[in-house]
Amino acid sequence: MRLFVGDDWAEDHHDVELMDEAGRVLARRRLPEGVAGIARLHELTGEHLGADLDAEVVIGIETDRGPWVAALVAAGYTVFGVNPLLASRFRERHQVSGAKSDAADAHMLADMVRTDSHQLRAVAGDSAEAGGLKVLARMHKTLIWERTRQVQRLRHQLREYYPAALAAFDDLDAPDALELLGKAPDPGRAARLTRAQISAALKRARRHRIADRTTEIMAALRAPQLGQPPALTAAYAAAVRSLIAMIITLNEQAKILQEQVEADFGRHPDAEIYRSQPGLGAILGARVLGEFGDDPHRYATGKARKNYAATSPLTRASGKKKTVTARFVRNERLTDALMAQALSALNTSPGARALYDAERTRGTDHNAALRKLANRLVGILHGCLKTRTLYNEATAWPQQENTPQDSIAA
């Protein structure tokens, strides 16, 4: 016997009373009501199943994460995460008026898992280690993105009243630039910076050509420039000091998280396979592993993994018309990591370089060629994970085996 449950806890679609009661249970998704909701669900299914110990409870829900889903999987339920867009399209099969209610959605999702479960993807049984790695890798990337935003704000502020700083410092989030801007956030104080102060900041940042670089910075900071009135300059300087403090903090926290990501990634059983892939180091490998997950049964084929990664093309064919486009509905974090891997692989894998160059020769633009390379690398990764083998250049790119390596790398 199979018991079909919809999003807001629906029961077998013929049992309307029990379905509505289950819908009211799931409507309370917050703890501590959530604990009571799980208990009530057990009670409802137990009353319906009776002594049928071989029964399977199948659940469709419009999310694939969170404490509710984790509790359901741990309790032995089969859970299908239904994309809300897919659910809305399924709803239109029965009505086009646009009406919506929790009870109707419960019926609809119960029907989906009853008739189309073979087309749905069960919630992945990723390990807690992979889940923790995903949290850390995402936060590390978020801090990097946030640092970029703050640096752009700093650049905008300096352009308004202190353009000499932009000429003096190419990299505004570098330790020496932040230290010197913190000491001299306005043109007046910058002109009074001594050679010794600038040289000491460059040494602490482990820069090269310290003497030449000190001379260049002093010349740029003391060059004639347009300025703002003193009151406005003081206001801008205060704003810049705040931005500098935020960037320094972001740098420190990003470094701490980077060390944590590298340590956790190194302990994962799949880490060696990921690190063997061209273009993947500890950080990128952790990001890709976290987004893909480590459930060995989640992706039945390499095509399924490519589709999830959104590196595979999207084909629309109707009559004589056929268009092939990139997938724009995607996991942006995973796509960003895979494109970074493909770009890095150009310098480490002759096969990857040959594929990219061949696409460029055919007239494909840079992004499309890089996306095709990323798609191939995802397929190679899937094969390595399935066979539990490390990456091998000759096996991954058999067509390049007899090609002189010098001509490939040229």
Secondary structure, DSSP 8 states (H G I E B T S, - for coil): -EEEE-TTT---TT-HHHHHHHHHHHT--STTHHHHHHHHHHHHHHHHHTT-TT-EEEEEES-S-SHHHHHHHHTT-EEEE--HHHHHHHHTTT--S----HHHHHHHHHHHHHHSGGGS-B-----HHHHHHHHHHHHHHHHHHHHHHHHHHHHHHHHHH-HHHHHH-S-TTSHHHHHHHHH--SHHHHHT--HHHHHHHHHHTT-SSHHHHHHHHHHHHHS------HHHHHHHHHHHHHHHHHHHHHHHHHHHHHHHHHHHHHHSTTHHHHHHSTT--HHHHHHHHHHH-S-TTS-SSHHHHHHHHT-S-EEEEETTEEEEE---SS-HHHHHHHHHHHHHHTTT-HHHHHHHHHHHHTT--HHHHHHHHHHHHHHHHHHHHHHT----HHHH-GGGTTS-HHHHH-
